[in-house]
Every structure is written in structure tokens, then in C-alpha cells.
């Protein structure tokens, strides 16, 4: 390796992966839901948080909407 590098001629550019960065959020899920995704994670070898993210991303990409009605 060199002792000195000249970075003065470099051109800056935006991070091309900025749209893929993840945002940390706190979300409260019931225990059954977490247990379900943890069991899927154990079967597939994919971390359960990644599985939840993949499921929610699929819903967002396909614009799925939850249709539910409260009993009156």
C-alpha cells in the first residue's frame, strides 16, 4: 500500500444504494405473530425479522390492502 493517496481529483457521487437502506422502527407485535415468523425462520434459515420485512415489502409492492370489518 502507498503511504499517501491523492483524493483531490476524485469526484463525489451519491450512494447508489440509498433507496435500499433500512430504517429502524419499533413495532409491537403479538406473541403468536412473532412465534409464527420465528418458526418460519427456523425452517428456512432466514432471520425472522428479514421474513417479516419480506412479507411487508410484498404487500407494499403488490399494494395489498387488508379488508376487515369490526363486528357491531
Secondary structure, DSSP 8 states (H G I E B T S, - for coil): --S----TT------TTGGG----------HHHHHHHHHHHHHH-S-HHHHHHHHHHHHHHTT---------
